[in-house]
Amino acid sequence: MNAKVIVVTSGKGGVGKTTTTANIGVGLAKLGEKVAVIDVDVGLRNLDVVMGLESRVVFDLIDVIEGKCRLQQALIRDKRVENLYLLPASQTRDKDSLDPEVFKAAVKQLIEEEQFDRVLIDSPAGIESGFRTAVAPAQGALVVVNPEVSSVRDADRIIGLLEAQQISEINLVINRLRPKMVASGNMLSEADVLEILGVKPIGIIPEDEGILVSTNIGEPAVLGQSVAGQAFMATARRLRGEDLAFPKLEEDRGFMAVLRRLFGGK
């Protein structure tokens, strides 16, 4: 992706947006980019926890927007990975506190004055004001989708909204894929998701219990050797333009098998 400002979004909550933002951000920084990850989920704030930086939050995004601190004061440098920074959300305010135009100006400052190579924006779930604010400065988007019908349907809606905002680069991250369930016809395959949405995946992340562990201890999976961590790292490499093949998963029977099973067929 050529986009420097990328929003990480989805139609529904719980699909892994924050985990994706953290891991791809770490991956890009490990590959040599200067990266800022921004939590726009005002009122909840989870990105700092996933990254293990919650104890170091002093100022937040709303403090920057309201002029209570300078942008550099709110940025938290990750001591484990060079050139990785977090701009956390506020836990005590609501999404209406964040003005899209002022947010765009702050992101522009990160790129033009602070010389960041990439800015990843962790969007809140849904399509209300928080989503519109998160998308406002974006040039590209990663749509995180689980291989299930409801998530794919919501992703289709989000892709339409992104295209309406003239986002030029849109890619999928298919998260929590279970090859055995795909093979048995109980889960959509990556081919099914691609056929339905018409957007190619830049990352396919298998279901991995290690993600839960990494989230609980605040250490993104790409810092270890888990299967999901390796998949997130490969996603970061593809985002930078490397032509990496997706690993071959177990043979699947596809979407028609899912439909047959749902309607009582074999």
Backbone as a ProteinNet text record, in pm:
[ID]
protein_1_A
[PRIMARY]
MNAKVIVVTSGKGGVGKTTTTANIGVGLAKLGEKVAVIDVDVGLRNLDVVMGLESRVVFDLIDVIEGKCRLQQALIRDKRVENLYLLPASQTRDKDSLDPEVFKAAVKQLIEEEQFDRVLIDSPAGIESGFRTAVAPAQGALVVVNPEVSSVRDADRIIGLLEAQQISEINLVINRLRPKMVASGNMLSEADVLEILGVKPIGIIPEDEGILVSTNIGEPAVLGQSVAGQAFMATARRLRGEDLAFPKLEEDRGFMAVLRRLFGGK
[TERTIARY]
83.8	0	87.8	51.7	124.3	75.2	-45.7	-104.9	-19.5	2.4	75.4	-17.4	-142.1	-239.8	-344.9	-349.9	-434.7	-528.5	-657.7	-755	-779.5	-782	-810.9	-953.4	-1043.7	-1184.7	-1257.6	-1385.3	-1472.5	-1615.5	-1710	-1848.7	-1892.5	-1842.9	-1888.4	-1770.6	-1800.1	-1695.7	-1655.9	-1542.1	-1499	-1432.4	-1399.1	-1337.5	-1184.7	-1128	-983.2	-916.3	-988.6	-929.3	-810	-827.8	-722.1	-599.6	-621.3	-509.9	-437.8	-514.4	-455.4	-373.8	-428.8	-357.4	-225	-230.5	-109.2	-4.2	-44	52.9	111.4	28.6	82.9	168.9	129.6	212.6	350.1	353	481.1	560.3	490.4	557.1	622.7	550.9	607.2	727.7	718.8	831.4	952.7	929.8	1040.4	1106.6	1029.3	1082.2	1147.7	1154.4	1230.5	1150.3	1016.8	936.7	916.1	902.4	861.9	709.9	648.9	505.9	437.9	323.7	235.7	104.7	60.9	-70.7	-159.3	-279.9	-370.4	-498.4	-536.6	-662.5	-770.1	-869.7	-977.5	-1105.3	-1096	-1213.6	-1231.3	-1265.6	-1277.8	-1386	-1353	-1446.3	-1419.5	-1346.2	-1315.4	-1164.5	-1087	-940.6	-886.4	-851.6	-795.1	-657.2	-622.3	-497.5	-376.8	-380.6	-268.9	-250.8	-362.9	-355.7	-297.2	-345.2	-296.8	-147.1	-99.6	42.2	125.8	59.7	132.4	184.7	118.5	165.1	69.6	-29.4	-132.5	-77.6	29	83.1	158.9	184.3	263	177.9	45.4	-42.9	-52.8	-16.1	-30.8	-131.3	-105.9	-196.5	-257.3	-368.5	-435	-473.3	-540	-576.7	-664.3	-759.5	-847.1	-768.8	-669.9	-585.5	-513.7	-470.4	-405.2	-504.7	-622.3	-724.8	-766.6	-776.7	-822.5	-709.1	-586.7	-474.7	-419.4	-450.5	-401.9	-257.1	-210.5	-70.8	-28.7	102	153.3	144.5	139.8	130.1	244.7	365	481.4	468.6	397.1	380.4	287.4	192.2	94.9	145.5	241	294	376.9	348.6	421.9	513.1	641.9	737.3	744.7	732.5	745.3	893.9	934.4	1076.6	1127.6	1035.3	1077.4	1110.8	1046	1063.2	1096.5	1207.7	1249.3	1150.1	1122.8	1038.7	891.6	843.6	700.7	642.6	531.4	470.1	319	262.2	117.8	61	-52	-131.6	-262.1	-279	-394.7	-522.1	-633.9	-764	-791.3	-895.6	-939.7	-1043.3	-1036.2	-1135.9	-1252.6	-1235.8	-1335	-1421.8	-1400	-1478.2	-1556.4	-1641.5	-1714.8	-1669.3	-1717.4	-1669.4	-1701.6	-1803.2	-1839.2	-1735.5	-1642.5	-1537.5	-1430.9	-1434.1	-1328.5	-1378.1	-1327.4	-1366.8	-1286.6	-1353.1	-1280.5	-1175.6	-1206.4	-1112.1	-988.5	-1009	-895.3	-811.4	-878.8	-807.6	-724.1	-780	-705	-578.9	-590.6	-475.3	-367.1	-408.6	-312	-238.8	-312.4	-249.8	-155.9	-196.6	-110.7	19.9	10.8	130.4	224.2	166.6	249.4	329.6	265	331.2	430.3	387.1	466.9	572.8	540.5	634.7	712.7	644.3	711.1	775.4	753.3	822	792.1	666.2	627.7	608.9	655.8	637.6	496.7	435.1	303.4	224.3	96.8	4.8	-109.2	-128.6	-238.9	-342.8	-467.4	-576.9	-669.7	-681	-769.7	-910.2	-998.1	-1132.8	-1224.7	-1318.7	-1420.3	-1517	-1587.5	-1685.6	-1804.3	-1875.8	-1995.3	-1965.7	-2070.1	-2057.4	-2104.2	-2096.8	-2142.6	-2028.3	-2033.3	-1939	-1794.7	-1772.1	-1636	-1572.6	-1650	-1600.5	-1569.5	-1659.5	-1638.6	-1514.1	-1489.8	-1369.6	-1244.3	-1246.5	-1130.3	-1095.2	-1196.2	-1175.6	-1131	-1162.4	-1142.4	-1002.6	-892.7	-761	-703.7	-776.6	-720.1	-704.8	-595.7	-571.9	-594.7	-585.3	-604.9	-675.6	-721.2	-796	-764.6	-757.1	-755	-888	-966.8	-1096.5	-1077	-1094.9	-1076.8	-1209.8	-1204.5	-1326.8	-1301.9	-1397.5	-1394.1	-1465.8	-1425.5	-1488.3	-1622.6	-1715.7	-1851.8	-1947.8	-2068.9	-2162.1	-2190.6	-2216	-2252	-2137.1	-2015.2	-1899.2	-1874.3	-1889.7	-1870.1	-1975.3	-2098.3	-2203.9	-2173.5	-2129.5	-2095.8	-1975.6	-1879.2	-1761.8	-1800.6	-1896.7	-1943.9	-1999.5	-2072.8	-2127.3	-2014.8	-1915.5	-1803.6	-1724.4	-1702	-1627.9	-1700.5	-1832.6	-1910.6	-1892.9	-1890.4	-1871.8	-1731	-1632.5	-1495.1	-1480.4	-1541.5	-1535.7	-1605.8	-1714.6	-1784.8	-1699	-1606.7	-1514.3	-1389.7	-1390.5	-1280.4	-1148.4	-1159.3	-1039.3	-986	-863	-813.2	-762.6	-712.4	-657.7	-732	-800	-874.8	-830.8	-788.3	-748.2	-814.3	-827	-886.7	-779.9	-810.3	-737.5	-840.1	-827.6	-919	-862	-933.7	-883.4	-958.2	-884.3	-940.8	-992.9	-919.6	-956.8	-921.6	-1015.9	-993.8	-997.7	-882.6	-877.6	-964	-969.4	-1048.5	-1197.3	-1242.7	-1383.5	-1413.5	-1317.7	-1333.8	-1345.3	-1257	-1255.4	-1385.4	-1446.8	-1571.3	-1693.7	-1672.4	-1784.4	-1858.9	-1799.8	-1865.9	-1814.7	-1723.7	-1671.4	-1637.7	-1658.5	-1621.4	-1470.6	-1431	-1289	-1246.9	-1114.8	-1066.5	-1117.3	-1131.9	-1184.8	-1329.9	-1407.2	-1546.6	-1556.1	-1474.3	-1476.1	-1438	-1335.9	-1292.8	-1403.3	-1469.5	-1575.2	-1692.8	-1726.7	-1840.6	-1808.8	-1690.1	-1657.4	-1586	-1520.1	-1450.7	-1328.6	-1274.8	-1154	-1052.2	-931.2	-832.9	-775.7	-744.4	-684.1	-535.7	-490.3	-347.6	-290.6	-383.4	-341.8	-447.1	-402.5	-491.2	-433.1	-505.4	-455.4	-531.7	-464.6	-535	-573.1	-674.7	-711.6	-593	-560.8	-443.1	-467.9	-464.4	-485.1	-376.8	-261.7	-153.2	-187.8	-284.5	-327.3	-389.3	-471.2	-533	-426.2	-325.5	-216.2	-140.5	-106.5	-29.5	-106.7	-238.8	-322	-325.2	-337.1	-345.6	-216.6	-103.1	24.3	77	1.8	42.5	166.8	180	295.1	245.3	239.1	188.8	254.9	175.4	219.1	340.2	358.2	472.3	605.9	602.8	726.5	768.4	679.4	709.8	713.8	688.9	699.5	569.9	457	330.3	291.1	199.9	153.2	86.1	0.7	-66.7	33.7	133.2	235.9	310.8	343.8	411	320.5	189.6	94.9	80.2	78.4	71.7	199.1	312.7	438.6	439.2	389.3	380.3	286.6	180.1	86.7	156.9	237.6	313.4	408.7	468.6	560	484.5	366.4	286.5	242.9	209.9	168.2	280.1	403.9	519.6	554.9	482.6	503.5	570.6	605.5	667.9	565.2	605.3	517	530.3	455.6	460.9	336.7	357.8	244.3	179.2	49.9	-19.5	9.9	28.3	53	-66.6	-39.9	-146	-214.5	-342.6	-421	-489.6	-557.7	-623.2	-726.2	-741.8	-834.3	-975.5	-1045.3	-1179.7	-1283.7	-1407.6	-1518.1	-1596.7	-1562.2	-1619.8	-1757.2	-1805.3	-1927.8	-2050.9	-2053.5	-2169.6	-2184.4	-2071.2	-2078.5	-2139.3	-2104.9	-2163.1	-2314.4	-2358.9	-2502.5	-2573.7	-2513	-2575.5	-2589.3	-2484.2	-2486.7	-2590.9	-2599.2	-2696.5	-2839.5	-2861.9	-2997	-3017.5	-2930.8	-2955.6	-2895.3	-2815.4	-2753.2	-2624.9	-2555.8	-2431.5	-2312.1
-119.1	0	124.8	220.4	346.1	444.3	422.6	515.4	526.8	649.8	671.6	671.2	712.5	716.5	609.5	508.9	391.9	373	368	339.5	188.7	133.6	-8.4	-15.2	-76.7	-67.4	-197.2	-200.3	-314.9	-270.3	-352.4	-315.1	-337.4	-443	-479.3	-486.1	-485.8	-497.8	-643	-662.1	-795.3	-877.5	-816.7	-894.2	-891.1	-803.7	-798.5	-675.4	-563.4	-440.4	-392.8	-385.5	-332.5	-422.7	-552.8	-647.6	-633.9	-617.1	-599.2	-471	-361.8	-233.8	-245.2	-303.1	-315.1	-400.4	-515.3	-608.1	-558.4	-499.8	-447.4	-325	-243.8	-129.7	-173.4	-273.4	-326.4	-386.8	-461.2	-523.3	-420.8	-314	-209.5	-142.7	-120.4	-58.7	-151.1	-281.9	-377.6	-380.4	-345.1	-342.2	-207.9	-118	4.6	131.7	122.7	243.9	314	444.9	521.8	524	465.1	436.7	498.1	561.7	605.5	528.4	470.4	406.9	494	521.8	613.5	540.5	551.2	494.1	602	580.6	678.4	629.8	519.6	466.2	540.1	668.3	756	703.8	697.2	648.2	505	429.9	290.6	270.9	296.8	292.7	154.3	79.7	-53.8	-71.4	12.4	-7.5	-0.2	87.9	99	-29	-96.6	-221.6	-333.3	-344.2	-448.1	-432.3	-308.3	-282.1	-280.6	-296.2	-298.1	-162.7	-55.3	80.5	159.4	91.7	163.7	240	190.4	256	384.6	407.8	524.4	636.5	618.9	721.6	839.6	957.3	1081.6	1172.7	1201.3	1280.5	1190.2	1234.9	1153.7	1238.7	1174.2	1239.7	1362.7	1354.8	1468.8	1585	1556.6	1663.4	1737.9	1663.6	1725.8	1811.2	1753.6	1824.3	1953.7	1950.5	2067.8	2162	2130.6	2219.4	2214.8	2109.2	2098.8	2050.2	1994.4	1952.2	1953.1	1947.4	1937.7	1792.7	1774.8	1641	1552	1607.8	1529.1	1481.2	1558.2	1518.3	1398.1	1385.7	1277.4	1148.1	1156.7	1036.8	954.6	825.7	734	648.1	653.5	572.9	432.6	333.9	194	162.6	123.5	100.6	-31.3	-119.3	-249.6	-243.6	-152.2	-144.1	-0.4	17.4	152.1	213.1	342	419	377.6	325.3	293.9	380.1	448.7	541.5	518.3	543.6	532.8	668.1	704.6	819.6	763.4	758.2	690	773	702.8	768.8	808.6	887.4	925.2	825.2	792.4	704.1	780.7	910.2	986.8	1077.4	1078.6	1162.4	1074.7	1138.2	1059.8	1097.2	1022.1	1037.3	1173.4	1241.3	1372.7	1479.3	1445	1540.3	1552.9	1463.6	1458.5	1516.8	1633.5	1700	1644.3	1598.1	1537.3	1627.5	1756.1	1847	1871.7	1883	1902.2	1774.9	1660.5	1533.1	1521.2	1560.1	1558.9	1644.9	1758.5	1847.3	1782.1	1708.6	1641.7	1530.3	1455.5	1349.2	1408.9	1518.6	1587.3	1631.2	1676.4	1717.6	1599	1482.3	1362.6	1329.2	1341.6	1307.1	1415.8	1539.4	1646.9	1703.6	1715.6	1777.3	1674.5	1567.9	1466.3	1356.9	1362	1272.7	1123.9	1093.2	952.7	895.4	772.2	704.5	650.8	614.4	553.1	586.6	613.3	634.5	533.9	451.8	355.6	403.7	410.9	462.2	348.2	320.2	214.7	273.5	237.2	294	224.1	297.4	231	152.5	58.6	-20.8	65.8	20.6	91.3	194	268.3	364.4	503.3	531.1	660.4	761.3	862	973.7	928.9	829	782.5	727.2	652.4	598.6	711.7	808.6	918.9	999.7	1016.9	1088	1009.2	877.7	793.3	790.3	793.8	784.4	918.1	1028.3	1161.4	1183.8	1149.2	1175.9	1060.6	949.4	825.6	832.4	774.2	756	610.8	520.1	378.1	315	190.8	123.6	-25.5	-78.6	-222.8	-259	-340.4	-383.6	-521.8	-529.4	-655.6	-730.2	-854.7	-933.5	-1074.1	-1128.3	-1269.3	-1349.5	-1472.1	-1551.3	-1610.1	-1520.5	-1559.8	-1463.7	-1508.9	-1434.5	-1294.8	-1281	-1149.8	-1051.2	-1097.3	-1009.5	-967.1	-1059.6	-1028.1	-928.5	-946.3	-852.6	-712.1	-701.7	-571.2	-510.6	-595.5	-546.4	-490.1	-553.3	-504.8	-363.7	-339	-205.6	-104	-143.4	-54.4	-20.9	-120.5	-97.6	5.8	-3.6	95.5	235.6	248.7	380.1	433.5	345.5	387.8	436.5	364.8	405.9	539.6	561.6	689.6	804.8	773.6	874.2	888.3	818.8	823.5	772.6	670.7	601.7	518	544.2	486.7	343.9	307.4	172.9	102.5	-4.7	-82.2	-227.3	-283.6	-423.7	-493	-624.6	-704.6	-769.3	-779.9	-869.4	-970	-1093.4	-1199	-1256.2	-1236.9	-1270.6	-1390.7	-1471.1	-1586.2	-1696	-1721	-1829.3	-1964.2	-2058.1	-2192.5	-2292.8	-2338.3	-2426.9	-2551.9	-2610.4	-2732.8	-2705.1	-2589.5	-2554	-2520.6	-2459.7	-2432.6	-2564.1	-2658.3	-2787.5	-2864.5	-2848.7	-2920.3	-2846.3	-2727	-2650.9	-2566.9	-2547.8	-2471	-2328.9	-2289.2	-2153.1	-2111.5	-1984.9	-1933	-1944.2	-1975.6	-1977.5	-1838	-1818.9	-1690.2	-1663.3	-1768.6	-1752.3	-1705.6	-1759.2	-1717.5	-1569.3	-1527.7	-1388.1	-1295.5	-1335.2	-1254.8	-1245.5	-1358.3	-1359	-1270.4	-1270.4	-1192.2	-1042.8	-1007	-866.6	-802.4	-881.7	-826.6	-744.9	-765.3	-695.1	-800.3	-788	-892.4	-880.6	-992.8	-989.2	-956.3	-876.9	-849.8	-931	-985.4	-1068.5	-1172.2	-1294.8	-1401.3	-1453	-1430.6	-1461.4	-1581.2	-1691.9	-1807.9	-1788.9	-1858.5	-1859.8	-1911.2	-1841.6	-1877.1	-1837.7	-1936.2	-1907.2	-1815.2	-1813.4	-1726.8	-1579	-1542.1	-1401.8	-1357.2	-1441.7	-1408.4	-1386.3	-1472.9	-1459	-1329.6	-1301.4	-1181.1	-1055.1	-1057.7	-942.4	-921.4	-1029.8	-1018.7	-965.9	-998.5	-954	-827.3	-775.7	-651.5	-664.8	-777	-798.7	-845.9	-757.4	-796.2	-922.5	-1004.4	-1137.6	-1134.9	-1027.1	-1022.7	-1013.5	-987.1	-986.1	-1127.4	-1225.8	-1364.4	-1449	-1578.8	-1672.2	-1749.1	-1696.2	-1766.3	-1767.8	-1858.2	-1868.3	-1737.9	-1683.5	-1557.3	-1442.9	-1442.5	-1338.8	-1339.8	-1458.5	-1470	-1422.8	-1451.1	-1408.3	-1256.4	-1194.7	-1048.8	-986.4	-1048.3	-995.7	-1005.2	-1115.1	-1129.4	-1024.2	-991.4	-887.8	-752.3	-721.9	-595.9	-592.1	-704.5	-709.5	-687.4	-748.7	-727.3	-581.7	-521.7	-381.5	-293.5	-332.7	-257.1	-291.6	-387.5	-416	-548.1	-625.5	-755.8	-853.8	-931.7	-1028.2	-1162.4	-1177.7	-1299.5	-1384	-1511.4	-1602	-1630.5	-1653.9	-1694.6	-1841.8	-1879.9	-2021.4	-2106.5	-2226.6	-2316.9	-2375.2	-2347.2	-2402.9	-2529.4	-2596.1	-2720.9	-2696.2	-2793.3	-2779.8	-2756.3	-2663.8	-2630.5	-2669	-2671.3	-2705.7	-2582.1	-2467	-2342.2	-2306.4	-2192.7	-2132.2	-2218.2	-2284.6	-2368.1	-2479.7	-2530.3	-2633.3	-2576.9	-2450.1	-2385.7	-2375.1	-2330.4	-2316.2	-2451.1	-2554	-2686.8	-2734	-2707.2	-2752.1	-2673.6	-2543.1	-2461.1	-2504.2	-2552.6	-2591.9	-2744.5	-2809	-2950.3	-3046.2	-2999	-3088.8	-3147.4	-3223.8	-3287.7	-3211.6
0	0	0	-84.7	-88.7	16.6	68	163.8	289.1	332.5	457.4	577.5	557	665.6	638.9	723.6	700.4	818.4	791.2	895.4	899.4	1020.1	1040.4	1094.3	1017	1050	1020.3	1058.1	1030	1055.5	1018	1041.2	1183.9	1246.5	1380.4	1476	1605	1704.7	1725.6	1789.2	1826.9	1719.5	1605	1496.7	1501.5	1585.9	1599.8	1541.1	1533.1	1477.7	1559.6	1691	1776.5	1774.9	1780.5	1771.6	1638.7	1531.6	1398.5	1391.9	1443.8	1443.4	1516.7	1636.3	1718.3	1648.3	1597	1539.5	1408.1	1322.7	1197.3	1224.6	1321.9	1360.3	1407.7	1493.8	1542.2	1425.8	1339.4	1225.1	1133.9	1102.3	1016	1081.8	1213.4	1284.3	1284.7	1300.2	1295.9	1158	1056.2	919.5	885.5	983.6	964.1	946.1	949	932.4	1067.4	1061.8	1179.9	1180.2	1282.9	1283.3	1405.4	1382.5	1490.5	1481.1	1590.5	1596.3	1685	1636.3	1706.1	1743.2	1868.7	1916	1908.5	1822.9	1807.3	1876.9	1949.6	2019.4	2151.6	2140.4	2257.2	2350.7	2479.2	2579.5	2621.9	2541	2574.5	2592	2489.8	2494.8	2528.6	2424.9	2443.5	2379.9	2284.5	2211.6	2304.3	2403.5	2497.8	2579.3	2611.3	2688	2602.5	2478.4	2388.1	2363.2	2362.1	2337.1	2465	2580.5	2706.9	2749.2	2708.1	2736.2	2825.6	2885	2959.3	3079.6	3141.3	3260.7	3227.6	3100.2	3060.4	2999.8	2999.9	2944.5	3040.4	2993.4	3070.5	3000	2872.4	2790.8	2683.9	2625.7	2524.1	2403.5	2308.3	2182.6	2205.5	2297.6	2324.3	2384	2468.2	2522.5	2409.9	2308.1	2192.3	2115.6	2089.9	2011.7	2080.7	2213.6	2288.9	2326.7	2284.2	2309.5	2450.6	2525.2	2662.9	2669.4	2558.7	2551.1	2404.4	2384.8	2248.6	2200.9	2070.7	2013.9	2062	2068	2109.8	2253.9	2337.9	2477.4	2492.7	2402.9	2413.3	2350.8	2258.5	2193.7	2291.8	2298.6	2386.1	2299.5	2326.4	2249.4	2307.7	2222.4	2264.3	2280.3	2399	2426.4	2369.2	2327.6	2274.8	2126.3	2054.3	1909.3	1872.1	1805.4	1768.1	1668.8	1687.3	1595.1	1595.4	1707.8	1722.2	1832.9	1801.3	1895.7	1901.8	2019.8	2041.4	2080.5	2018.2	2061.4	2116.3	2249.1	2308.2	2301.6	2316.2	2325.4	2469.5	2487.9	2622.5	2673.4	2801.8	2862.5	2922.5	2942.2	3017.5	2931.2	2801.8	2712	2615.8	2532.5	2433.6	2293.6	2196.2	2059	1998.9	2051.3	1999.2	2034	2124.7	2161.6	2054.9	1957.7	1856.4	1725	1688.8	1566.2	1448.6	1341.7	1228.9	1166	1151.3	1086.5	1172.7	1303	1392.9	1398.3	1393.6	1391.3	1264.3	1152.4	1026.6	1037.8	1101.9	1117.1	1203	1307.1	1394.2	1318.4	1237.5	1157.5	1053.7	993.3	896.5	961.5	1085.2	1158	1181.4	1210.4	1230.3	1105.1	990	864.3	821.7	824.4	765.5	860.2	988.9	1082.5	1163.5	1205.7	1287.8	1203.2	1071.4	976.9	999.7	1030.6	1040.3	899.9	882.2	754	738.2	852.4	845.7	971.9	954.7	1066.7	1053.2	1156	1159.2	1258.6	1212.8	1295.7	1331.8	1461.6	1511.2	1525.5	1433.3	1428.4	1528	1587.9	1670.3	1582.8	1644	1570.1	1529.5	1427.7	1383.2	1276.8	1239.4	1129.8	1171.9	1302.8	1352.5	1350.3	1438.5	1433.5	1453.7	1539.3	1561.7	1436.1	1358.7	1232.2	1134.9	1123.3	1029.4	1065.1	1195	1237.6	1203.4	1230.6	1205	1057.2	971.6	827.5	766.9	834	775.9	716.6	785.8	727.2	645.5	634.2	578.5	426.6	378.3	235	194.8	289.9	266.2	383.7	365.4	471.3	473.3	593.9	614.8	678.7	610.8	663.4	724.8	855.5	926.6	926.1	884	870.8	922.7	996.8	1034	926.2	900.2	793.5	834.8	862.8	898.1	829.3	806	721.2	775.1	906.3	960.5	949.7	973.7	963.9	819.8	726	584.4	536.8	580.7	541.8	592.7	718.2	774.1	701.9	666	594	457.5	393.6	263.6	276.1	382.4	408.2	431.1	509.2	539.1	412.4	328.1	203.7	117.4	110.8	37	92.3	225.3	287.7	262.7	266.9	239.5	95.8	3.2	-137.5	-157.5	-83	-92.2	-40.7	51.8	104.7	17.6	-98.4	-194.8	-135.6	-50.4	-2.2	-117.9	-159	-283.9	-269.1	-153.2	-133	-20	-52.9	46.1	35.7	147.2	151.5	270.1	258.6	365.1	451.4	579.1	669	720.1	674.9	719	848.1	955.8	1088.2	1146.5	1222.2	1294.6	1201.8	1096.8	1006	1069.4	1064.8	1119.1	1004.1	959.8	841.9	855.4	974.1	989.9	972.2	1021.5	1003.7	858	790.1	647	571.1	605.3	536.4	555.9	673.9	701.9	649.2	592.1	536.9	637.5	757	862.3	875.7	789	791.6	649	617.2	486.2	465.1	344.5	309.7	265	250.7	201.1	59.8	-21.3	-157.1	-154.2	-59.2	-45.2	-9.8	86.5	130.8	16.1	-58.5	-173.2	-278	-304.6	-405.3	-364.8	-237.1	-189.1	-187.4	-138.1	-116.8	-235	-316.9	-431.9	-397	-276.6	-231.9	-192.2	-241.8	-215.8	-75.1	-12	120.8	114	209	223.2	338	419.4	531.4	563.8	594.6	641.1	771.2	880.1	1013.7	1069.3	1095.3	1148.8	1295.3	1338.7	1480.1	1560.7	1669.5	1748.2	1893.3	1982.9	2125	2180.1	2113.7	2158.3	2152.8	2066.8	2058.4	2190.4	2250.1	2378.9	2485.1	2484.8	2581.5	2557.9	2431.7	2400.7	2436.8	2415.6	2450.2	2601.2	2675.2	2821.5	2883.4	2823.5	2880.9	2814	2715.5	2650.7	2566.1	2498.6	2411	2274.8	2174.7	2042.2	1989.6	1921.2	1879.7	1787.4	1710.1	1618.1	1690.6	1821.2	1898.7	1937.9	1915.7	1946.1	1821.2	1837.9	1725.9	1701.4	1745.9	1727.2	1579.7	1545.9	1407.5	1364.8	1451	1418.2	1407.9	1495.6	1490.6	1358.8	1310.3	1181.3	1067.5	1079.4	975.8	975.5	1093.8	1101.3	1043.8	1069.6	1017.3	865.3	811.7	666.4	608	680.5	636.4	628.2	729	727.5	608.4	576.3	461.8	330.6	319.3	197	186	299.3	298.7	244.1	268.6	218.6	75.2	15.3	-124.8	-155.3	-52.7	-78.3	-134.1	-230	-294.4	-222.8	-114.6	-34.5	-60.8	-87.8	-105.9	29	26.6	148.4	174	299.9	329	289.8	241	199.8	323	335.5	445.2	396.8	487.9	450.9	340.6	253.5	142	193.2	132.5	178.4	74.3	118.8	29.9	-13.9	42.3	-7	47.6	-1.8	49.4	22	-90.6	-120.5	-19.1	30.7	134	261.8	293.3	410.9	395.5	278.4	254.9	263.1	203.9	209.5	353.4	432.2	571	650.9	624.7	696.3	667.6	545.8	506.6	512.5	589.8	616.9	517.7	422.1	325.2	378.4	293.9	334.6	279.5
[MASK]
++++++++++++++++++++++++++++++++++++++++++++++++++++++++++++++++++++++++++++++++++++++++++++++++++++++++++++++++++++++++++++++++++++++++++++++++++++++++++++++++++++++++++++++++++++++++++++++++++++++++++++++++++++++++++++++++++++++++++++++++++++++++++++++++++++++++++

